[in-house]
Amino acid sequence: MKSVIFHPNAEAEFDNTISFYEKRQTGLGLDFKNEILRSISVIHDAPQRWPFYKFGLKKYTLHRFPFTIFYLDELECIWIVAIAHNFLRPDYWKERLAKKP
């Protein structure tokens, strides 16, 4: 079974967004966390199912929150490159691809 590995910046995005939403409304950060964890579980179960983006990445768009998970389906792992807000500068995270695990 493949492991799921976060790029350190993707993990920081995840943690920072949980905090952001929790400050806006109690429980909303937990809702975001649960949505991400559920999405990663869905990705893990069928990583090849989701569409290609570019740079060899696949993408999974969340349903409730305006975020997309960009990931690489590697032989040994699923590498989460970014948990990107859909309205930020596109591809701001692409330099992370140079530092694959």
Order of alpha helices (4+ residues) and beta strands (2+ residues): beta-alpha-alpha-beta-beta-beta
